[in-house]
Amino acid sequence: MPSAGTTEHLREQCGPQAIEPIAMRVPEACRYLGIGRSTLYVLIGKGEIEVIKMGSATLVITASLRSLVERLRSPDA
């Protein structure tokens, strides 16, 4: 079983890890994909991108953004 010192040493080597959000607001999603707001809403309307409503905020599911990019990258898309 690794000691606490060993674990601490591994953390120092890796450095802090960024945590990707599970969802983001519309402006962040636009920056994430490099597209405009109206294009994002067109994709949402077509069902290409998944969103949830939390109060008055529209949150875009990060996994759906990655999935869209992967679908568009594949040669048979």
C-alpha positions as CSV (number, residue, x, y, z in Angstrom):
1,M,0.0,0.0,0.0
2,P,1.5,3.4,-1.0
3,S,2.4,5.8,1.8
4,A,1.1,9.3,2.1
5,G,4.5,10.6,1.1
6,T,4.4,8.6,-2.2
7,T,1.0,9.9,-3.0
8,E,2.1,13.5,-2.4
9,H,5.1,13.0,-4.6
10,L,2.8,11.8,-7.5
11,R,0.6,14.8,-7.1
12,E,3.5,17.2,-7.3
13,Q,4.6,15.5,-10.5
14,C,1.2,15.7,-12.2
15,G,0.4,19.2,-11.1
16,P,-3.1,20.5,-10.7
17,Q,-5.6,19.0,-13.0
18,A,-8.3,21.1,-14.6
19,I,-11.8,19.8,-14.1
20,E,-14.0,20.1,-17.2
21,P,-17.5,21.3,-16.3
22,I,-20.5,18.9,-17.0
23,A,-22.4,21.9,-18.4
24,M,-21.8,25.4,-19.4
25,R,-23.7,28.6,-20.3
26,V,-24.4,29.5,-23.9
27,P,-21.5,32.1,-24.2
28,E,-19.0,29.6,-22.9
29,A,-20.3,26.9,-25.3
30,C,-20.0,29.3,-28.2
31,R,-16.3,30.0,-27.3
32,Y,-15.8,26.2,-26.7
33,L,-16.8,25.4,-30.3
34,G,-15.8,28.7,-31.9
35,I,-19.2,29.4,-33.3
36,G,-21.7,32.2,-33.0
37,R,-24.8,32.3,-30.7
38,S,-27.3,31.9,-33.5
39,T,-25.5,28.9,-34.9
40,L,-25.5,27.3,-31.5
41,Y,-29.2,27.8,-31.1
42,V,-29.8,26.3,-34.6
43,L,-27.8,23.2,-33.5
44,I,-29.9,23.1,-30.3
45,G,-33.1,23.4,-32.3
46,K,-32.0,20.5,-34.6
47,G,-31.3,18.3,-31.5
48,E,-27.6,18.2,-32.3
49,I,-26.7,19.7,-28.9
50,E,-28.3,18.8,-25.6
51,V,-29.3,21.5,-23.1
52,I,-31.0,21.7,-19.8
53,K,-32.8,24.6,-18.1
54,M,-31.9,25.5,-14.6
55,G,-34.1,28.3,-13.5
56,S,-33.8,30.9,-16.2
57,A,-30.3,29.7,-17.3
58,T,-29.8,27.5,-20.3
59,L,-27.0,25.1,-19.7
60,V,-25.3,23.2,-22.6
61,I,-24.1,19.7,-21.8
62,T,-20.4,19.6,-22.4
63,A,-20.5,15.9,-23.5
64,S,-23.0,16.8,-26.3
65,L,-20.5,19.4,-27.6
66,R,-17.7,16.9,-27.7
67,S,-20.0,14.3,-29.3
68,L,-21.0,16.8,-32.1
69,V,-17.4,17.5,-32.9
70,E,-16.6,13.8,-33.0
71,R,-19.6,13.1,-35.3
72,L,-18.5,15.9,-37.7
73,R,-14.9,14.6,-37.7
74,S,-15.8,11.0,-38.7
75,P,-15.5,10.4,-42.4
76,D,-18.9,8.7,-42.7
77,A,-20.8,11.6,-41.1
